[in-house]
Amino acid sequence: MNEHIQAIHEAVAKIGDGALTEAGIIEHIHPLFSRVLARNERMDEIYLANHSLGRPLDAVGPMVIEALDAWYEEVDGAWGMWIEQRDLYRKSIAGLINCPQWDAVVPKTSAGQGLRAAINSLPHPKPNQRHNIVSTRGEFDSIDFNLKAYHHKQRAAVSWVDADESGLYHSEDIIAAITEDTDLVVLSMVCFVTGQWLDGLREIIDHAHRCGALVLVDAYHAFGTIPIDFEELGTDFLIAGNYKYTRGGAGACFLVINPKHLSKTGGVPDGDSIFTTDTGWFAKQDTFAYRRTELPEYEAGGDAWLESTPPPLVYFQSAPGLALTSAIGVDRLREYSLSQQQFMIDLLETQGIEPRVLDRRGAFFLIEAQDGLAIVESLKAQGVNTDARPCPKTGRWQVRFCPDLLNTQAELRTAVDRIVAVLG
């Protein structure tokens, strides 16, 4: 095990196996983040945008430097180390989501790239027809934009499920939109605007399968903060990334394909497996044999979904955050997240501010506002770093607050005072 990853596991072991405590986190986990904590102290800033860009561990820099050192010293010989780290990346993610086949996790540089790969795996539609896709108006901008691009180019016909008057989605509305003509369903496990954790997801997936449709779940706002059991969920595709809760930075995303759709032998595609046209030479069977064939011969398993030469540094930059999440456990992180949220919510309510708190939610809560951007700017001036998004249904802005392991109760009390100074 890499020495930096080993140090993370040793630090987590010192906090024990029970519920997380602030004292244990400060003593054993905070030293792993000395650089970003020093920055907060220097700037007198309280960072509550952990639902956006997660804060990196100190080990990120040395891990990336080691990957670069291999390039300097080994030149093309570095690829052995880089590919090994790529597959460790895939194994780490598979372990966190209980995916039984680690190579079913396919690295992508964005969730949108994973969506396009899934759409481009659908069977070619009949002449003068398009793929029928069902999605919601609450998908993240990139997913929404991709779907609208396919619709505009007449590559797909997208049916949109709208939210209720409060901006929330209901499984029965999504189920009603899925028919025997539906080819693919695209929906979020946790909505990026409101943080709504969609209820009845398994029922939606089962209904879609009965109709002959495939399902893609966007788990970006669930991965690392809500337990995911990929095998139990039964979805065909899952997209997510490490930008947020697993602190892996930009470019470290992935697509997971249900192993039942993957070829065990590879070769020329057959009717029993799913292949995508988003491909490249790393997906070729016997990649480095440089053999040319008239028909595409794919690698077996999830490697058939790889593309061209991969960006190796992202596998190193994301490793410390994945190691920390795995070592602590998503269940414990979830419990601690909810306790921190509730701590802030209670303080705000005692000072006359009523947050919007959903019973089933991800890692953040909300304060609604007419002009979210102005409030975010004012909060930033007061030393609270967060963000806001407009609700696609209501148009009202949702200011998002996401405490995490690095936020102490003393810091959260100060944050609430500063929020009250802006909103009170």
SULLINRA-V610915 format. One record per backbone hydrogen bond with DSSP energy under -0.5 kcal/mol. NH is the residue of the N-H (numbers start at 0). CO is the residue of the C=O. E is the energy in kcal/mol with one decimal. If there is no record, write none. Layout:
nh	co	e
NH	CO	E
NH	CO	E
This chain:
nh	co	e
5	1	-2.7
6	2	-2.0
7	3	-1.4
8	4	-2.1
9	5	-2.3
10	6	-2.1
11	7	-2.3
12	8	-2.1
13	9	-1.1
14	11	-1.4
15	12	-1.2
24	20	-2.3
25	21	-2.8
26	22	-2.2
27	23	-2.5
28	23	-0.6
28	24	-1.9
29	24	-2.4
31	28	-1.8
32	29	-2.3
33	30	-0.9
36	32	-2.2
37	33	-2.0
38	34	-1.7
39	35	-2.1
40	36	-2.1
41	37	-2.4
42	38	-2.3
43	39	-1.1
44	39	-1.7
45	382	-2.8
46	44	-0.6
47	45	-0.7
47	384	-2.8
49	401	-1.0
51	48	-2.0
52	48	-0.6
53	51	-0.7
53	242	-2.5
57	31	-3.2
59	56	-1.5
60	57	-0.7
61	57	-0.7
62	58	-2.2
63	59	-2.4
64	60	-2.5
65	61	-2.2
66	62	-1.6
67	63	-2.1
68	64	-3.1
69	65	-1.9
70	66	-1.1
71	67	-2.5
72	68	-2.9
73	69	-3.0
74	69	-0.6
74	70	-1.4
76	73	-2.6
77	74	-2.0
78	75	-1.4
79	76	-0.9
81	77	-2.5
82	78	-2.7
83	79	-1.8
84	80	-2.0
85	81	-2.0
86	82	-2.1
87	83	-1.8
88	84	-2.2
89	85	-1.9
90	86	-2.3
91	87	-2.5
92	88	-2.0
93	89	-2.4
94	90	-2.2
95	91	-1.7
96	92	-1.6
97	93	-0.6
98	93	-2.5
99	97	-0.6
103	100	-1.9
104	101	-1.6
105	103	-0.7
105	254	-3.5
106	104	-0.5
107	252	-2.1
113	109	-1.2
114	110	-2.2
115	111	-2.5
116	112	-2.0
117	113	-1.9
118	114	-2.7
119	115	-2.6
120	117	-1.5
121	118	-1.6
128	125	-1.9
130	154	-1.2
132	130	-0.6
132	156	-2.5
133	183	-2.5
134	158	-2.4
135	185	-0.6
136	160	-2.2
138	135	-1.0
143	139	-2.9
144	140	-3.0
145	141	-2.4
146	142	-2.3
147	143	-2.1
148	144	-2.1
149	145	-2.2
150	146	-2.2
151	147	-2.8
152	148	-2.3
153	150	-1.3
154	149	-2.9
155	149	-1.3
156	130	-3.6
157	155	-0.6
158	132	-3.2
158	156	-0.5
159	157	-0.5
160	134	-2.6
161	159	-0.5
163	167	-3.0
166	163	-2.0
172	169	-0.8
173	169	-1.6
174	170	-2.8
175	171	-2.0
176	172	-1.0
176	173	-0.5
177	173	-0.7
177	174	-1.1
178	176	-0.6
181	178	-1.7
182	131	-2.9
183	131	-1.7
184	213	-2.1
185	133	-2.9
186	215	-2.0
188	217	-2.5
189	217	-0.6
190	195	-2.6
191	137	-0.6
194	190	-1.9
196	359	-2.1
197	188	-2.4
197	195	-0.8
200	197	-0.5
203	199	-2.0
204	200	-2.3
205	201	-2.6
206	202	-2.2
207	203	-2.6
208	204	-2.3
209	205	-2.0
210	206	-1.5
211	208	-1.3
212	207	-2.8
213	182	-2.4
215	184	-3.4
216	236	-2.3
217	186	-2.5
217	215	-0.5
218	216	-0.8
218	238	-3.0
221	218	-1.8
222	218	-3.0
224	221	-2.3
225	221	-2.8
227	95	-0.6
229	96	-3.5
229	227	-0.6
230	97	-1.2
232	228	-2.7
233	229	-1.9
235	214	-1.0
236	214	-2.1
237	255	-1.7
238	216	-2.5
239	253	-1.8
241	251	-2.5
246	243	-1.3
247	241	-4.3
248	241	-0.7
251	248	-1.0
252	107	-2.2
252	250	-1.0
253	239	-2.3
254	105	-2.5
255	237	-2.8
256	103	-1.9
257	235	-2.8
260	257	-2.7
261	258	-1.4
266	297	-3.2
268	295	-0.5
272	269	-0.7
273	260	-2.9
276	119	-1.1
278	276	-1.6
279	305	-0.6
281	306	-1.9
282	279	-2.1
283	280	-1.1
284	296	-2.9
286	283	-0.7
288	285	-2.5
289	286	-0.9
297	266	-2.5
297	295	-0.6
298	282	-2.6
300	262	-3.5
302	299	-0.9
303	300	-1.4
304	301	-2.2
305	302	-1.5
311	309	-1.0
313	310	-1.0
314	311	-1.2
315	311	-0.7
315	312	-0.9
316	312	-2.4
317	313	-1.6
318	315	-0.5
319	315	-0.6
321	317	-2.0
322	318	-2.5
323	319	-2.4
324	320	-2.4
325	321	-2.5
326	322	-2.6
327	323	-2.4
328	324	-2.6
332	328	-2.1
333	329	-2.7
334	330	-2.1
335	331	-2.2
336	332	-2.5
337	333	-2.4
338	334	-1.7
339	335	-2.2
340	336	-2.6
341	337	-2.5
342	338	-2.0
343	339	-2.0
344	340	-2.8
345	341	-2.7
346	342	-1.7
347	343	-2.6
348	344	-2.4
349	345	-1.9
350	346	-0.8
350	347	-0.8
351	348	-1.6
352	347	-2.4
353	351	-0.5
354	352	-0.8
355	365	-2.7
356	354	-0.8
357	355	-0.5
360	358	-0.8
361	194	-1.6
364	400	-1.9
365	355	-1.9
366	398	-1.7
368	396	-2.3
374	370	-1.7
375	371	-2.6
376	372	-2.1
377	373	-2.2
378	374	-2.9
379	375	-2.3
380	376	-1.8
381	377	-1.2
382	378	-0.6
382	379	-1.1
383	378	-2.8
384	45	-2.7
385	383	-0.7
386	399	-0.9
388	397	-1.8
390	395	-2.5
394	390	-2.3
396	368	-2.2
397	388	-3.0
398	366	-2.7
398	396	-0.6
399	386	-2.4
399	397	-0.5
400	364	-2.4
401	47	-2.1
406	403	-2.1
407	405	-0.6
411	407	-2.3
412	408	-2.4
413	409	-1.9
414	410	-2.4
415	411	-2.4
416	412	-2.2
417	413	-2.1
418	414	-2.5
419	415	-2.7
420	416	-1.8
421	417	-1.1
422	418	-3.1
423	419	-3.0
